[in-house]
Amino acid sequence: MSEAGSSAADGGPSGPSGLLDILNVASVVLDTEGRIALWSPQAEELFGYSAQEALGRFAARVMVHERHVDLVVKLFADVMATGQSWAGAFPIRRKDGTTRLVEFRNMRLMDDRGRVYALGLAADQTTVRRLERNVAMATRMVAQSPNGLAVLDTDLRYVSVNPALERINGLPAEEHIGRTVREVLPRLDADALEAAARQVLETGEPLVDRSTTGRTPADPDQEHAWSLSLYRLEDARGTVLGVAVSVRDVTDRHRAAVEAEAARRRLALIADASTRIGTTLDLERTARELADVAVPELADVAAVDLLDAVVAGRRTSLGPAESAVIRALAVRAVDEPDALLAADQPGQVAGYAPDRLITECVRSGRPVMVAHVKDDDLGRIARSPDAVGLLARAGVHSYLAVPLIARGEVLGALDLKRTRNPMPFSRDDLLLARELAARAAVQIDNARWYQNARTTALTLQRSLLPSHPTVTGGLEVASRYQPADATTEVGGDWFDVIPLPDGRTALVVGDVMGSGIDAAAAMGRLRTATTTLASLALDPAVLLEHLDRITQGLDHSIATCVYVVHDPRLGRCRIANAGHLPPARVRPGRPPELLDLPTGAPLGVGGVAFSTTDVDFSPGDQLVLYTDGLVETRAHSLDERLEALLALLDDPARPLEEVCDLLLSALHHPDNHDDVALLVARALPRR
């Protein structure tokens, strides 16, 4: 183990070493005749004689066993005559009669007057051998240890390093000695290491298995991990000498742990995606959910793009020279304004040239990955030169696009970029992105087909609803149709305003149970039948009986309906109800009220008679007809909601268009995913 020396000239006098205290070396000075001239306290302890008892006596008689006296006398004479030292181990007989084996060192001394003396040094051989073994063992262990070992002094400068640490750090011992960790290994977290070493120096508590990572000259291109253990070094007197550091390379274990953690996070991300993607059948929201899952766990910037033809419900394939017409559905980034500006905004349709990477992805149906993006690559990632500059400024250094494929059809692509995350996309990232894309593509495809079906049903339904004049017969009329929320299918709600002979007007509001195209189609047939039957001037109850029979033939359809005939000459309305909510009547000077009508059975039940009720309806009176989507919620009772409806009808003079808007905004709750049909009529003054 390489070590650095020190001297008083370097830093002044140092404290006593504990090693001599451990050896407890006895010092004895003899005159030329072999008599004891000086006797140290350690000699008193080793031989058992006090200074007064030993001084002036022949050393051979005091310090060795009698059987070795002649040999020792001869050795003493040789030292005094030749000046050459001698060493050996002899048994001694202590004053108390016990015997002990002692290591001797004897040498000649001369003072400034030319007088000659002999210096004898003696130590217990058992103690000497124990120290020798300890030193030999420590030396061998340090030299041959596979762990890096170092000693730092109290200034945290290297005092010694072993060969293993030379290999770990990639530097010879002489480049360590006298320098700090910061100076030797600048690519490590020196602040943390020095703070840990100072803590050990101050407290004496060892720090075991402290992890750190970094790079050393031994392998400057690869990140390594080490386990450090630090111990305070003290001598026998308790003087702090420095810190011993043990360094073990645990890179393989660290990488395995990192990979295991990455695998756990990938599984967690996939599980998270299973719950977060596809919560609704809304196409844009599903795309946003996919982008939200990808950022920031997988990428710093994520975009979800579909082929425009796919959004429209058409299958498409791209030839080698064809551009891709892409509709952006979602884009997500955290604190990346330039990257967001470079991306197509949701709803935007853009053409991507055949050489663009996203075009290649959707054309081939295979992922495209550029682990290390160069300047030339940005031109194939971005749609325009302006976007190239924005991506360069954002620091895009790695790119990945994976196709969205569902039921064998390429729908679009998940576009991923890394800016802040310093790691390039890896094969594991590619596998994770493909898994996310595969799961999300099915949800996106479901939302796409649902949206197309809903649009078709809504178009059909709107085409079946009437467009009526604001004034007809003796009535001023306003109406609204509010389709169901985008997360559910359209329903079969309808209304109608039918002019009749003699200035009369028929008002109809109905609701076919169910949703989708079937409900819209059934609604259209019932509306047509109602219009036809109304022209026959039938009594409202009789008309509902005919509709009941017609409904029974519409593939098990069931509907509710209110049919009203207003006669301005008589100032009254004749009303029949088939299982529908009661209309509200608003009369000047009186509180609003729900008409008390026989409820009747829904259309399509069959076998239940309907009845007609006459109610007064004078000029200025209002009649409000509506479907249950206006008032029903999950959180309130129907009675509460009907009372809220009446409370809003507090101004008989309010314009009817405003009445419609007020009722819809105040009563139609977002959590009520049902259509609303609303028809409001006010009786006009007689001419």
BANUNU-482120 format. One record per residue (C-alpha): residue in three letters; x, y, z. Coordinates in steps of 0.25 Angstrom, whole numbers, padded with zeros to 4 digits, always signed. Each point is the difference from the previous one (the first is absolute). Example, Ala and Ser with C-alpha at 12.3 -4.5 7.8 and 13.67 -1.06 7.14 Angstrom:
ALA+0049-0018+0031 SER+0006+0014-0002 
// end
This chain:
MET+0000+0000+0000 SER+0006+0013-0005 GLU+0002+0010+0011 ALA+0004+0015+0002 GLY+0010+0004+0010 SER-0001+0012+0010 SER+0010+0008+0008 ALA+0000+0011+0010 ALA+0005+0009-0011 ASP-0013-0002-0007 GLY-0010+0003+0010 GLY+0008+0002+0014 PRO+0001-0010+0011 SER-0010-0011+0000 GLY-0006-0007+0012 PRO+0006-0013+0006 SER-0002-0013-0007 GLY-0008-0010+0007 LEU+0009-0011-0007 LEU+0011+0001+0010 ASP-0010+0000+0012 ILE-0005-0013-0006 LEU+0014-0006+0000 ASN+0003+0006+0013 VAL+0015+0000-0003 ALA+0009+0000+0012 SER+0013+0008-0002 VAL+0013-0003+0008 VAL+0014+0007+0000 LEU+0012-0007+0004 ASP+0014+0005+0003 THR+0013-0007-0005 GLU+0000-0010+0011 GLY-0014-0004-0003 ARG-0007+0007+0012 ILE-0013+0006-0001 ALA+0001+0015-0001 LEU-0014+0004-0005 TRP-0013-0008+0002 SER-0013+0004-0006 PRO-0014-0001+0006 GLN-0003-0011-0011 ALA+0012-0008+0005 GLU-0006+0001+0014 GLU-0013-0006-0005 LEU+0006-0011-0009 PHE+0011-0005+0010 GLY-0007+0003+0013 TYR+0012+0008+0006 SER-0001+0014+0004 ALA+0011+0010-0005 GLN+0006+0001+0014 GLU+0001-0016+0000 ALA+0006+0000-0014 LEU+0009+0012-0001 GLY+0015-0004+0002 ARG-0003-0015-0001 PHE+0006-0009-0011 ALA-0011+0000-0011 ALA+0003-0015-0003 ARG-0004-0004+0014 VAL-0013+0008-0001 MET-0005+0000-0014 VAL+0003-0015-0005 HIS-0002-0014+0006 GLU+0013-0005+0007 ARG+0002-0011-0010 HIS+0002+0011-0011 VAL+0009+0009+0008 ASP+0013-0004-0007 LEU-0005+0001-0014 VAL-0006+0014+0003 VAL+0013+0005+0006 LYS+0007-0005-0012 LEU-0010+0007-0009 PHE+0001+0013+0008 ALA+0016+0000-0001 ASP-0001-0002-0015 VAL-0010+0012-0002 MET+0009+0009+0009 ALA+0012-0005-0008 THR-0005+0001-0014 GLY-0012+0009+0001 GLN-0008-0010-0008 SER-0014-0002+0006 TRP-0006-0013+0003 ALA-0015-0005+0002 GLY-0006-0013+0006 ALA-0010-0006+0009 PHE+0003-0004+0013 PRO-0008-0005+0012 ILE+0001+0009+0012 ARG-0003-0003+0015 ARG-0008+0011+0006 LYS+0002+0004+0014 ASP-0013-0008+0004 GLY+0007-0012-0006 THR-0009-0002-0012 THR+0007-0002-0014 ARG-0004+0008-0012 LEU+0006+0000-0014 VAL+0005+0014-0004 GLU+0005+0006-0013 PHE+0013+0007+0001 ARG+0007+0011-0008 ASN+0014+0004+0004 MET+0009+0011-0006 ARG+0012+0009+0004 LEU-0002+0014+0004 MET+0011+0011+0001 ASP-0002+0014+0007 ASP+0007+0013-0004 ARG+0012-0003+0009 GLY+0003-0013-0006 ARG-0006-0009+0011 VAL-0006-0013-0005 TYR-0013-0006+0005 ALA-0009-0011-0005 LEU-0015+0002-0002 GLY-0009-0012+0002 LEU-0015+0000-0005 ALA-0009-0011+0004 ALA-0014-0004-0003 ASP-0009-0011+0004 GLN+0001-0010-0012 THR-0015-0004+0000 THR-0004+0014-0002 VAL+0011+0002-0011 ARG-0005-0013-0007 ARG-0014+0005+0001 LEU+0003+0013-0006 GLU+0008-0006-0011 ARG-0011-0010-0004 ASN-0010+0011+0000 VAL+0008+0009-0009 ALA+0003-0012-0009 MET-0014-0004-0001 ALA-0005+0015-0002 THR+0011+0002-0011 ARG-0004-0013-0007 MET-0015+0003+0001 VAL+0002+0014-0005 ALA+0009-0004-0012 GLN-0009-0012-0004 SER-0014+0005+0003 PRO-0009+0001-0012 ASN-0007+0012+0007 GLY+0007+0013-0002 LEU+0006+0005+0013 ALA+0004+0014+0004 VAL+0004+0008+0012 LEU-0003+0015+0000 ASP+0007+0009+0010 THR-0008+0010+0009 ASP+0000+0010-0012 LEU-0006-0011-0009 ARG+0012-0001-0008 TYR+0005-0014-0005 VAL+0011-0006+0009 SER+0000-0014-0006 VAL-0008-0008-0011 ASN+0001-0015-0003 PRO+0002-0006-0014 ALA-0015-0003-0001 LEU-0004+0015+0001 GLU+0011+0003-0010 ARG-0007-0009-0010 ILE-0014+0006+0004 ASN+0004+0014-0001 GLY+0009-0002-0012 LEU+0011+0008+0006 PRO+0013-0005+0007 ALA+0002+0002+0015 GLU+0010+0012-0002 GLU-0011+0008-0007 HIS-0009-0002+0013 ILE+0010+0003+0011 GLY-0002+0014+0006 ARG-0012+0003-0009 THR-0015+0001+0004 VAL-0011-0009-0006 ARG-0005+0013-0008 GLU+0014+0002-0006 VAL+0002-0015-0004 LEU-0014-0003-0005 PRO-0008+0012-0004 ARG-0011-0008-0007 LEU-0005-0005+0014 ASP-0009+0006+0010 ALA+0011+0006+0008 ASP-0008+0008+0009 ALA-0008-0012+0005 LEU+0012-0008+0002 GLU+0007+0010+0008 ALA-0012+0003+0008 ALA-0001-0014+0003 ALA+0015-0001+0004 ARG-0001+0012+0009 GLN-0012-0006+0007 VAL+0008-0012+0003 LEU+0012+0008+0005 GLU-0009+0008+0009 THR-0009-0011+0006 GLY+0009-0013-0001 GLU-0013-0007-0005 PRO+0004-0008-0013 LEU-0009+0001-0012 VAL-0002-0013-0007 ASP-0004-0003-0014 ARG-0002+0014-0005 SER-0003+0000-0015 THR+0005+0010-0010 THR+0001+0001-0015 GLY+0009+0007-0010 ARG+0011-0002-0010 THR+0015-0002+0002 PRO+0012+0000-0009 ALA+0000-0015+0000 ASP-0013+0000-0008 PRO-0003+0014-0003 ASP-0012-0003-0010 GLN-0008-0009+0009 GLU-0008+0004+0013 HIS+0005-0009+0011 ALA-0006-0002+0014 TRP+0008-0003+0013 SER-0003-0004+0014 LEU+0008+0008+0010 SER+0003-0003+0015 LEU+0007+0011+0008 TYR+0007-0003+0014 ARG+0007+0010+0009 LEU+0015-0004+0003 GLU+0005+0003+0014 ASP+0013-0004+0007 ALA+0001-0007+0014 ARG-0001+0014+0007 GLY-0013+0003-0008 THR+0007+0010-0009 VAL-0008+0001-0013 LEU+0009-0003-0012 GLY-0010+0001-0011 VAL-0010-0009-0008 ALA+0001-0013-0006 VAL-0008-0002-0012 SER-0005-0013-0006 VAL-0004+0000-0015 ARG-0008-0011-0007 ASP-0005+0000-0014 VAL-0014-0003+0000 THR-0003+0004-0015 ASP-0007-0013-0004 ARG-0009+0000+0013 HIS-0003+0015-0003 ARG-0004-0003-0014 ALA-0008-0012+0003 ALA-0007+0009+0011 VAL-0002+0011-0010 GLU-0005-0010-0011 ALA-0010-0006+0011 GLU-0005+0013+0004 ALA-0002+0004-0015 ALA-0007-0013-0002 ARG-0009+0003+0012 ARG-0003+0014-0005 ARG-0003-0005-0014 LEU-0010-0010+0006 ALA-0006+0011+0008 LEU-0001+0009-0012 ILE-0007-0011-0008 ALA-0009-0002+0012 ASP-0003+0015+0001 ALA-0002+0000-0015 SER-0011-0011+0002 THR-0008+0009+0009 ARG+0003+0013-0005 ILE-0002-0002-0015 GLY-0014-0002-0006 THR-0008+0005+0012 THR-0010+0006-0011 LEU-0003-0002-0014 ASP+0004+0014-0003 LEU+0011-0001-0011 GLU+0008+0013+0004 ARG-0001-0003+0015 THR+0005-0014-0003 ALA+0012+0005-0007 ARG+0003+0010+0011 GLU+0000-0011+0010 LEU+0010-0008-0008 ALA+0009+0013-0001 ASP-0002+0002+0015 VAL+0005-0014+0003 ALA+0012+0002-0009 VAL+0005+0013+0007 PRO+0009+0000+0008 GLU+0002-0014+0002 LEU+0004-0004-0014 ALA+0003+0013-0007 ASP+0001+0015+0002 VAL-0009+0003-0012 ALA-0012-0009-0005 ALA-0009+0002-0012 VAL-0012-0009-0004 ASP-0003+0001-0015 LEU-0010-0007-0009 LEU-0001-0001-0015 ASP-0010+0010-0004 ALA-0007-0011-0009 VAL-0001-0009+0012 VAL-0007+0011+0009 ALA-0010+0001-0011 GLY-0002-0015+0000 ARG+0007-0004-0013 ARG+0010-0010-0001 THR+0013+0005-0007 SER+0014-0005-0004 LEU+0012+0009-0004 GLY+0009-0003-0012 PRO+0015+0003+0001 ALA-0002+0014-0007 GLU-0012+0004+0008 SER-0001+0010+0011 ALA-0007-0003+0013 VAL-0012+0009+0003 ILE+0000+0000+0015 ARG-0010+0006+0010 ALA+0006+0003+0014 LEU-0009-0005+0011 ALA+0009+0003+0013 VAL+0014+0006+0003 ARG+0006+0000+0014 ALA+0013+0005+0006 VAL+0004+0006+0014 ASP+0007+0013-0001 GLU+0004-0001-0014 PRO-0006+0012-0007 ASP+0009-0001-0013 ALA-0003-0015-0002 LEU-0015+0003+0002 LEU+0001+0011-0011 ALA+0007-0009-0009 ALA-0012-0011+0001 ASP-0013+0001-0008 GLN-0011+0005+0010 PRO-0012-0009+0003 GLY-0010+0000-0012 GLN+0011+0005-0010 VAL+0001-0007-0013 ALA+0014+0000-0006 GLY+0007-0007-0012 TYR+0013-0008+0003 ALA+0009-0002-0012 PRO+0003-0015-0004 ASP+0014+0002+0006 ARG-0005+0004+0014 LEU+0002-0011+0011 ILE-0014+0001+0005 THR-0004-0003-0015 GLU+0009-0012+0000 CYS-0006-0005+0013 VAL-0015+0000-0005 ARG+0004-0005-0014 SER+0008-0012+0005 GLY-0008-0002+0013 ARG+0014-0002+0007 PRO+0007+0008+0011 VAL+0010+0011-0004 MET+0011+0003+0010 VAL+0011+0010+0000 ALA+0008-0003+0013 HIS+0009+0012-0002 VAL-0006+0011-0008 LYS+0010+0008-0009 ASP-0003+0014-0007 ASP-0003-0007-0013 ASP-0011-0009+0007 LEU-0008+0012+0005 GLY-0004+0003-0014 ARG-0006-0014-0001 ILE-0007+0001+0013 ALA-0006+0014-0001 ARG-0011+0004-0010 SER+0006+0014-0004 PRO+0013+0008+0001 ASP-0005+0008+0011 ALA-0003-0012+0008 VAL+0014-0005-0002 GLY+0005+0012+0006 LEU-0009-0001+0012 LEU+0003-0015+0002 ALA+0015+0003+0000 ARG-0002+0011+0010 ALA-0008-0009+0009 GLY+0012-0010+0000 VAL-0007-0012-0006 HIS+0011-0011+0000 SER-0008-0013-0001 TYR-0012-0003-0009 LEU-0010-0012+0000 ALA-0013-0002-0008 VAL-0008-0012+0001 PRO-0013-0004-0008 LEU-0014+0000+0005 ILE-0005-0013-0005 ALA-0014-0006+0003 ARG-0007-0011-0007 GLY+0011-0001-0011 GLU-0001+0015-0004 VAL+0010+0011+0002 LEU-0007+0011+0007 GLY+0011+0010+0002 ALA+0012+0001+0009 LEU+0005+0003+0015 ASP+0011+0010-0002 LEU+0010+0001+0011 LYS+0012+0009+0003 ARG+0010+0002+0011 THR+0006+0013+0004 ARG+0002+0001+0015 ASN+0002-0015+0002 PRO+0015-0002-0004 MET-0001-0015-0003 PRO-0003-0004-0015 PHE-0012-0008-0003 SER+0004-0015+0002 ARG-0006-0013-0005 ASP-0007-0001+0013 ASP-0006+0013-0002 LEU-0004-0004-0014 LEU-0007-0013+0006 LEU-0007+0009+0010 ALA-0005+0010-0010 ARG-0005-0011-0009 GLU-0008-0006+0011 LEU-0006+0013+0004 ALA-0003+0003-0015 ALA-0007-0014-0002 ARG-0009+0002+0013 ALA-0003+0014-0004 ALA-0003-0003-0015 VAL-0012-0009+0004 GLN-0006+0010+0008 ILE+0003+0011-0010 ASP-0007-0009-0011 ASN-0012-0002+0009 ALA-0001+0015+0002 ARG+0002+0002-0015 TRP-0011-0009-0004 TYR-0009+0004+0011 GLN+0002+0015-0004 ASN-0003-0003-0014 ALA-0013-0008+0004 ARG-0004+0011+0009 THR+0002+0010-0010 THR-0009-0008-0010 ALA-0011-0002+0010 LEU+0001+0015+0004 THR-0001+0004-0014 LEU-0012-0009-0003 GLN-0007+0005+0013 ARG+0003+0015-0004 SER-0005-0003-0014 LEU-0013-0006+0006 LEU-0003+0012+0010 PRO-0009+0011-0006 SER+0004+0014-0003 HIS-0012+0009+0003 PRO-0004+0014+0000 THR+0000+0008+0013 VAL-0014+0004-0002 THR-0011-0010-0004 GLY-0015+0001+0001 GLY-0002+0007+0013 LEU+0013-0004+0007 GLU+0014+0005+0001 VAL+0009-0012+0000 ALA+0015-0002+0004 SER+0007-0013+0001 ARG+0014-0007+0003 TYR+0006-0013-0002 GLN+0012-0004+0008 PRO+0007-0013-0004 ALA+0006-0009+0010 ASP+0014+0003+0006 ALA+0011-0005-0009 THR+0003-0012+0009 THR-0013-0007-0003 GLU-0009-0003-0012 VAL-0011+0009-0006 GLY-0014-0003+0005 GLY-0014+0001-0006 ASP-0005+0013+0005 TRP-0009+0008-0009 PHE-0010+0012-0001 ASP-0009+0005-0011 VAL-0009+0012-0003 ILE-0011-0004-0010 PRO-0009+0010-0006 LEU-0015-0005+0000 PRO-0012+0006-0007 ASP-0008+0011+0006 GLY+0012+0007+0006 ARG+0003-0012+0010 THR+0014-0005+0003 ALA+0005-0014+0005 LEU+0012+0000+0009 VAL+0007-0013+0002 VAL+0012-0004+0009 GLY+0004-0014+0001 ASP+0012-0010+0004 VAL+0003-0013-0006 MET+0007-0009+0011 GLY+0013-0004-0004 SER+0012+0006-0008 GLY+0007+0000-0013 ILE-0005-0001-0014 ASP-0011-0010+0003 ALA-0006+0010+0010 ALA+0002+0012-0010 ALA-0007-0008-0011 ALA-0011-0004+0009 MET-0002+0014+0004 GLY-0001+0004-0015 ARG-0011-0010-0003 LEU-0008+0004+0012 ARG+0002+0015-0004 THR-0005-0003-0014 ALA-0012-0008+0006 THR-0004+0011+0009 THR+0001+0010-0011 THR-0009-0009-0009 LEU-0010-0003+0012 ALA-0001+0015+0004 SER-0005+0004-0014 LEU-0012-0009+0003 ALA-0005+0009+0011 LEU+0000-0012+0010 ASP-0003+0002+0015 PRO+0014+0000+0007 ALA-0003-0012+0007 VAL-0005-0008-0012 LEU+0013+0005-0007 LEU+0008-0006+0011 GLU-0007-0013-0001 HIS+0004-0001-0015 LEU+0015+0004+0003 ASP-0001-0011+0011 ARG-0003-0011-0010 ILE+0010+0006-0010 THR+0011+0000+0011 GLN-0003-0015+0003 GLY+0005-0003-0014 LEU+0013+0007+0001 ASP+0009-0011+0005 HIS-0004+0001+0015 SER+0001+0015+0000 ILE-0006+0007+0012 ALA-0002+0015+0000 THR-0006+0011+0009 CYS-0008+0012-0007 VAL-0009+0012+0004 TYR-0009+0004-0012 VAL-0007+0014+0001 VAL-0010+0007-0009 HIS-0001+0015+0002 ASP-0013+0007-0004 PRO+0002+0015+0000 ARG-0015+0002-0002 LEU-0004-0007+0012 GLY+0012+0004+0009 ARG+0003-0014+0004 CYS+0009-0012-0003 ARG-0004-0014-0001 ILE+0011-0009+0006 ALA+0003-0015+0000 ASN+0012-0007+0007 ALA+0007-0013-0002 GLY+0009-0002+0012 HIS+0007+0013-0002 LEU+0003+0011+0010 PRO-0011+0010+0002 PRO+0001+0013-0007 ALA+0002+0013+0007 ARG-0010+0012-0001 VAL+0004+0014+0003 ARG-0011+0010+0001 PRO+0002+0015+0003 GLY-0004+0004+0014 ARG+0000-0015+0005 PRO+0012-0009+0004 PRO+0005-0010-0010 GLU-0006-0014+0001 LEU+0001-0014-0005 LEU-0013-0004-0007 ASP-0007-0011+0007 LEU-0002-0010-0011 PRO-0003-0015+0000 THR+0014-0006-0003 GLY-0004-0011-0009 ALA+0009-0012-0004 PRO+0012+0002-0010 LEU-0002-0003-0014 GLY+0003-0014-0004 VAL-0005-0006+0013 GLY-0014-0003-0006 GLY-0013-0003+0006 VAL-0001+0013+0008 ALA-0010+0011-0003 PHE+0004+0015-0001 SER-0009+0012+0004 THR-0001+0014-0005 THR+0000+0012+0010 ASP-0004+0014-0003 VAL+0008+0012+0006 ASP-0002+0015-0001 PHE+0010+0007-0008 SER-0002+0015-0002 PRO+0008+0010-0007 GLY+0013+0002+0008 ASP+0000-0014+0006 GLN+0012-0009-0003 LEU+0001-0015-0001 VAL+0014-0007+0002 LEU+0001-0014-0005 TYR+0014-0007+0002 THR+0006-0014+0001 ASP+0006-0006+0012 GLY+0014+0003-0004 LEU-0003+0014+0004 VAL-0003-0003+0015 GLU+0005-0013+0004 THR+0013-0002+0008 ARG+0006-0011+0008 ALA+0002+0010+0012 HIS-0014+0005+0002 SER-0014-0005+0000 LEU-0009+0003-0011 ASP-0010+0008+0009 GLU+0012+0009+0003 ARG+0004+0002-0014 LEU-0014+0003-0005 GLU-0001+0011+0011 ALA+0013+0006-0005 LEU-0007+0000-0014 LEU-0012+0008+0005 ALA+0009+0009+0008 LEU+0007+0004-0013 LEU-0013+0004-0007 ASP-0002+0012+0009 ASP-0002+0010-0011 PRO-0011-0002-0010 ALA+0004+0012-0009 ARG+0015-0006-0002 PRO+0003-0002-0015 LEU-0002-0015-0003 GLU+0014-0001-0006 GLU+0005+0004+0013 VAL-0009-0009+0008 CYS+0006-0012-0008 ASP+0014+0004+0002 LEU-0002+0003+0015 LEU-0006-0014+0002 LEU+0011-0007-0007 SER+0011+0007+0007 ALA-0006-0001+0014 LEU-0006-0014-0001 HIS+0008-0009-0009 HIS+0011-0006+0008 PRO+0013-0005-0006 ASP-0002-0013+0007 ASN-0013-0002-0007 HIS+0004-0007-0013 ASP-0014+0001-0006 ASP-0006+0007-0012 VAL-0009+0012+0003 ALA-0012+0005-0009 LEU-0006+0013+0005 LEU-0012+0007-0006 VAL-0006+0013+0006 ALA-0013+0006-0006 ARG-0007+0013+0004 ALA-0014+0004-0004 LEU-0001+0012-0008 PRO-0011+0011+0001 ARG-0012-0003-0008 ARG-0001+0008-0013 
// end
